[in-house]
Amino acid sequence: MSKFITLERFINEEENKFPNATGNFSAILHDLSLAAKLVWREVSKAGLVNILGNTEKINTSGDTIKKLDEFADETIYKAMDHGGHLCVMASEENEDILLIPDGYKKGKYVLLYDPLDGSSNIDANITIGSIFCIYKRISESGDGNLNDCLQKGFKQVAAGYVVYGTSTMFVYTTGNGVHGFTLDPSVGEFLLSHENIQVPKKGKIYSINEGNSNDWSNEMKNYINYLKEENKADSRPYSLRYIGSLVGDFHRTLLYGGIFCYPADKKNKNGKLRLMYEGNPMSMIIENAGGKCSNGKMSILEIQPTSLHERTPLFLGSKEDIEILEKFLQKEN
Ligand code: P6P
């Protein structure tokens, strides 16, 4: 009989390794796993109830908010606002920070999240996901503030995502390895299925939207052409895999290796993806799985944020693939 380790048991056993742990941090992860199940329940029946279609509202990134986006945003906020462990939150779907309602205790942690990333794929039943990261507050007490949110990525104490795909997985790290839990819908539990995920040192897959190639820098074009050249000893040419959903493209890169790229281009000098709730959490995860993150020049985790929704060129993947990419982009201005 294989050992059933639920996410709850794993979190508790991890906490027990730290004698001074207060349990607050574990409680946040427990609450997030509940939110994940509530979002999964709606995502998994999206095609069955008239929840598809747009709400005609526009979010900070100019994307039309689809009903599932809104549902996921509200669900995560409501699952997290009363536990007493957070002092402030921030979401991709909300321009400003999200305070903890009056009457609820303000805790010592900060939560940033993208409630449903890849939502343009919802109607096509393609993999989408929720992304989160947790920081310790900087301010002393009371309501948290923007400064508590705008911390460098290396200050994150946890990062994770839920990937709603052929199965639903909760993947997270607290700095002690990256662990994946697959939802067993028959019991409603996330069960440990991928302990201590390690990304291959080098891969054979590259993931990028080639439709933007005319707008890339010459250095970026040279790098992608390099991946397409024949060199059997070097596993080139690489294969292209891209679904246009960060969580799905990232999850494959984490497990299979290679490189995910969303570079800057002539139209978007900082690329498209957001630093605080896409770049930073995925960077903490890939680095804790033995891979590497970069904006082309430096670690994503070293970037000093200046606004909640700022964008960054984003490269994530196998250590050796990122190192080769950075050599190609060194000359890029
Ligand atoms: P493009 C989805 O809208 C998203 O924010 C990420 O999930 C994904 O990686 C990216 O945008 C896809 O962007 O320009 O290739 O459609």
Residues whose N, C-alpha, C, O or C-beta is under 5 A from the ligand:
A	BS01	P6P	D117 G118 S119 S120 N209 G244 S245 L246 V247
